Amino acid sequence: MTTNANEQTQNQQMESSPRILLLIEDDDQKESLHHPIRKQILRVLSAGIDDYETEVTTDVRTLEDGTGLTHSVEVRRPIQRYWMAVPEIVERLEQRYPEHEITSYQCYYHLQKLEEQGLVEQDPPSEFDDKGRKKRTRGIQFRSAARFFIYHKPGFSKESPNPCLDFLQDGWGLEPSEEDCEELTQLVAEQDKTLFRTLENLVRHMDGSAVDSVSFSILLDRLAHILLSDNEEFIERYRDAKRILVRSGGEHLVSDKMQSNGTEDVKKEETRGKNDD
């Protein structure tokens, strides 16, 4: 009994899915997510295409009289394929967005830009000659780097030698110690990891046809916090971070004082309005 191994290997590549979620931190990537054509290309790629994987099983037998008998069974299973050639992408763009009339040349140009930004993957990868010019390759296919994208801007600038200190000093005039900066940076990193895992799990169970694969509402982040509201480690890290902020000079960040200040501001506005009359 034998199976078509080459076909099986090809099918494994064709059905391999992109990662579920990708955090976008680069401004160029963010611009592409809002670019009218690139956004549509990413939507088409993230949705994938209905296809079949084929498995051929062959059973060879020899009868008593020496007659050879070959029995082949072909099984076709429906799959969602995410690697797509440019003509397939253009066809689906025409079906979903006929008003734009995107040509193959335009599609390939934008795919190359998306691939350079890490939003799209290419198979086979680009090759260059000795002069740095890209070689022409046949049979190129593209896949979205993820099925869903979320824009994320880090709170601490990576360009600064001490991003935590600069962030707190510039924002609120706080003066945390070096040890507190290190601890706060670690706490924020742990919270980001936990939030990302929760977001990824939420997105994995979403109905892809009901949401925009390119951008998400802030409500998704709020839902992740709701689900983590009973995670003691997650909550305690927030409390630890708040204690650092308060002892670094952020007494006004205490909940009661923030609420009272907000009430006083409202009263001042009301009084000012009456005086104006």
C-alpha positions as CSV (number, residue, x, y, z in Angstrom):
1,M,0.0,0.0,0.0
2,T,1.5,3.4,-1.0
3,T,0.5,7.0,-0.7
4,N,1.4,9.9,-3.0
5,A,4.1,11.5,-0.8
6,N,4.9,14.5,-3.0
7,E,1.3,15.5,-3.2
8,Q,1.0,15.1,0.6
9,T,4.0,17.4,1.2
10,Q,2.5,20.0,-1.1
11,N,-0.8,19.9,0.7
12,Q,0.8,20.4,4.1
13,Q,2.4,23.6,2.8
14,M,-0.8,24.8,1.2
15,E,-3.0,24.3,4.3
16,S,-0.5,25.7,6.8
17,S,-2.2,28.6,8.6
18,P,-0.6,31.9,9.5
19,R,-0.3,32.9,13.1
20,I,-3.5,34.0,14.8
21,L,-2.6,37.5,15.9
22,L,0.2,40.0,15.2
23,L,0.9,43.2,17.2
24,I,1.7,46.1,15.0
25,E,4.2,48.6,16.5
26,D,5.7,50.2,13.4
27,D,4.2,53.4,11.9
28,D,4.7,52.2,8.3
29,Q,2.8,49.0,9.1
30,K,0.0,51.0,10.6
31,E,-0.2,53.2,7.5
32,S,-0.5,50.0,5.4
33,L,-3.3,48.7,7.6
34,H,-5.2,51.9,6.7
35,H,-4.2,52.0,3.0
36,P,-7.3,51.3,0.9
37,I,-5.8,48.7,-1.4
38,R,-3.3,47.0,1.0
39,K,-6.0,46.7,3.6
40,Q,-8.2,44.9,1.1
41,I,-5.3,42.6,0.1
42,L,-4.8,41.7,3.7
43,R,-8.5,41.0,4.2
44,V,-8.5,38.6,1.2
45,L,-5.3,36.8,2.4
46,S,-6.4,36.5,6.0
47,A,-9.7,34.9,4.9
48,G,-7.9,32.3,2.8
49,I,-9.5,30.3,0.0
50,D,-11.6,27.2,-0.1
51,D,-9.6,24.3,-1.5
52,Y,-9.1,20.5,-1.2
53,E,-6.3,18.3,-0.1
54,T,-5.9,15.1,-2.0
55,E,-4.6,11.8,-0.7
56,V,-4.2,8.9,-3.1
57,T,-3.8,5.4,-1.6
58,T,-2.7,2.6,-3.9
59,D,-3.1,-1.1,-3.1
60,V,-1.2,-3.4,-5.4
61,R,-2.1,-7.2,-5.3
62,T,-1.1,-10.2,-7.4
63,L,-3.7,-12.8,-8.0
64,E,-3.0,-16.6,-7.9
65,D,-2.8,-16.8,-11.7
66,G,-0.2,-14.0,-11.7
67,T,-2.6,-11.2,-12.7
68,G,-1.6,-7.8,-11.2
69,L,-4.4,-5.9,-9.6
70,T,-4.0,-2.2,-8.7
71,H,-6.7,-0.5,-6.7
72,S,-6.4,3.3,-6.1
73,V,-8.5,5.4,-3.8
74,E,-8.5,9.2,-4.0
75,V,-9.7,11.1,-1.0
76,R,-10.4,14.9,-1.3
77,R,-10.9,16.8,2.0
78,P,-12.0,20.4,2.1
79,I,-9.5,22.8,3.6
80,Q,-8.9,26.5,4.0
81,R,-5.8,27.4,2.1
82,Y,-3.9,30.6,3.0
83,W,-1.1,30.6,0.4
84,M,-2.4,32.3,-2.7
85,A,-0.9,33.3,-6.1
86,V,-1.4,36.8,-7.5
87,P,-4.1,35.8,-10.0
88,E,-6.1,34.2,-7.2
89,I,-5.7,37.3,-5.0
90,V,-6.8,39.6,-7.9
91,E,-9.8,37.4,-8.6
92,R,-11.0,37.7,-5.1
93,L,-10.3,41.4,-5.0
94,E,-12.5,41.8,-8.0
95,Q,-15.3,39.7,-6.4
96,R,-15.2,41.6,-3.1
97,Y,-14.2,45.1,-4.2
98,P,-15.1,45.5,-7.9
99,E,-15.1,49.3,-7.7
100,H,-11.3,49.5,-7.4
101,E,-10.4,47.4,-10.5
102,I,-7.0,46.4,-9.1
103,T,-4.6,45.0,-11.8
104,S,-2.1,42.2,-11.3
105,Y,0.8,44.7,-11.5
106,Q,-0.8,46.9,-8.8
107,C,-1.5,43.9,-6.6
108,Y,2.1,42.6,-6.9
109,Y,3.5,46.0,-6.1
110,H,1.5,46.3,-2.9
111,L,2.3,42.7,-1.9
112,Q,6.0,43.5,-2.2
113,K,5.6,46.5,0.1
114,L,3.5,44.4,2.6
115,E,6.2,41.7,2.5
116,E,9.0,44.2,3.2
117,Q,7.0,45.4,6.2
118,G,6.5,41.9,7.6
119,L,2.7,41.9,7.1
120,V,2.8,39.4,4.3
121,E,5.0,36.3,3.7
122,Q,6.3,35.1,0.4
123,D,7.1,31.6,-0.9
124,P,9.6,31.1,-2.2
125,P,11.5,34.0,-0.5
126,S,13.0,36.7,-2.8
127,E,16.4,36.2,-4.2
128,F,18.9,38.9,-5.3
129,D,21.8,38.9,-7.8
130,D,25.3,40.2,-7.2
131,K,24.1,43.8,-7.9
132,G,21.3,43.6,-5.3
133,R,18.6,43.4,-7.9
134,K,15.7,41.1,-7.2
135,K,15.6,38.0,-9.4
136,R,12.4,37.0,-11.3
137,T,10.8,34.0,-9.7
138,R,7.9,31.9,-11.1
139,G,5.2,30.4,-9.0
140,I,5.3,32.9,-6.1
141,Q,2.6,32.7,-3.5
142,F,1.8,35.0,-0.7
143,R,0.2,34.6,2.8
144,S,-0.8,37.1,5.4
145,A,1.6,37.1,8.3
146,A,-1.4,36.7,10.6
147,R,-5.1,36.3,10.4
148,F,-5.7,39.4,12.6
149,F,-3.7,42.5,13.4
150,I,-3.8,44.8,16.4
151,Y,-1.9,48.1,16.5
152,H,0.2,48.5,19.7
153,K,2.3,51.5,20.6
154,P,4.8,50.7,23.4
155,G,4.5,53.0,26.4
156,F,8.3,53.2,26.8
157,S,10.4,54.5,24.0
158,K,13.1,52.1,22.9
159,E,15.4,54.9,21.8
160,S,16.0,56.2,25.3
161,P,18.7,54.6,27.6
162,N,16.2,54.6,30.4
163,P,12.7,54.7,28.7
164,C,10.8,54.1,31.9
165,L,12.3,57.1,33.7
166,D,11.9,59.5,30.7
167,F,8.3,58.3,30.3
168,L,7.3,59.0,33.9
169,Q,9.4,62.2,34.2
170,D,8.1,63.7,31.0
171,G,4.5,62.6,31.5
172,W,3.9,63.3,35.2
173,G,7.1,64.6,36.7
174,L,7.6,61.4,38.7
175,E,11.0,60.4,40.0
176,P,11.2,56.6,40.4
177,S,14.4,55.0,41.6
178,E,16.5,52.8,39.3
179,E,15.3,49.7,41.0
180,D,11.6,50.8,40.7
181,C,12.2,51.6,37.0
182,E,13.5,48.0,36.4
183,E,10.6,46.5,38.3
184,L,8.0,48.6,36.6
185,T,9.5,47.8,33.2
186,Q,9.3,44.1,34.0
187,L,5.8,44.4,35.3
188,V,4.6,46.1,32.1
189,A,6.3,43.4,30.0
190,E,4.6,40.6,31.9
191,Q,1.3,42.3,31.6
192,D,1.8,42.7,27.9
193,K,2.5,39.0,27.5
194,T,-0.5,38.0,29.5
195,L,-2.8,40.4,27.6
196,F,-1.4,39.2,24.2
197,R,-2.1,35.5,25.1
198,T,-5.6,36.4,26.2
199,L,-6.3,38.5,23.0
200,E,-4.9,35.6,20.9
201,N,-7.3,33.2,22.6
202,L,-10.2,35.5,22.1
203,V,-9.5,36.0,18.4
204,R,-9.0,32.3,17.9
205,H,-12.6,31.7,18.9
206,M,-14.1,34.6,17.0
207,D,-16.2,34.2,13.9
208,G,-13.8,35.5,11.2
209,S,-16.7,36.6,9.0
210,A,-18.1,38.8,11.6
211,V,-15.0,41.0,12.3
212,D,-12.5,43.1,10.4
213,S,-9.3,41.1,10.2
214,V,-7.2,44.2,9.7
215,S,-8.2,46.4,12.7
216,F,-10.0,45.8,15.9
217,S,-12.1,47.9,18.2
218,I,-10.7,48.9,21.6
219,L,-13.6,46.8,23.0
220,L,-11.5,43.7,22.4
221,D,-8.8,45.0,24.7
222,R,-11.5,45.8,27.3
223,L,-12.9,42.3,27.0
224,A,-9.5,40.8,27.6
225,H,-9.2,42.8,30.8
226,I,-12.7,41.5,31.8
227,L,-11.6,37.9,31.3
228,L,-8.4,38.6,33.4
229,S,-10.3,40.2,36.2
230,D,-10.1,37.0,38.2
231,N,-6.5,36.3,37.5
232,E,-4.8,37.1,40.8
233,E,-1.3,37.4,39.3
234,F,-2.5,39.8,36.7
235,I,-4.3,42.0,39.2
236,E,-1.4,41.9,41.7
237,R,1.0,43.1,39.0
238,Y,-1.2,46.2,38.4
239,R,-1.2,46.8,42.1
240,D,2.6,46.5,42.3
241,A,2.9,49.0,39.4
242,K,0.5,51.4,41.1
243,R,2.5,51.3,44.4
244,I,5.7,52.2,42.4
245,L,4.0,55.2,40.8
246,V,2.6,56.4,44.1
247,R,5.9,56.2,46.0
248,S,7.7,57.9,43.1
249,G,5.6,61.1,43.6
250,G,2.3,60.1,42.2
251,E,0.1,60.6,45.3
252,H,-2.4,62.3,43.0
253,L,-2.8,58.9,41.2
254,V,-4.5,57.3,44.3
255,S,-8.1,56.5,43.3
256,D,-9.8,58.5,46.0
257,K,-7.9,61.6,45.1
258,M,-8.4,61.3,41.4
259,Q,-12.1,60.9,42.0
260,S,-12.3,63.9,44.3
261,N,-10.2,66.0,41.9
262,G,-12.6,65.1,39.2
263,T,-15.6,66.2,41.3
264,E,-13.9,69.5,42.2
265,D,-13.2,70.2,38.5
266,V,-16.9,69.6,37.8
267,K,-18.0,72.0,40.6
268,K,-15.6,74.7,39.3
269,E,-17.0,74.4,35.8
270,E,-20.6,74.7,37.2
271,T,-19.6,77.7,39.3
272,R,-17.8,79.3,36.4
273,G,-20.9,78.8,34.3
274,K,-23.2,80.5,36.9
275,N,-20.8,83.4,37.3
276,D,-20.7,83.9,33.5
277,D,-24.5,84.3,33.5
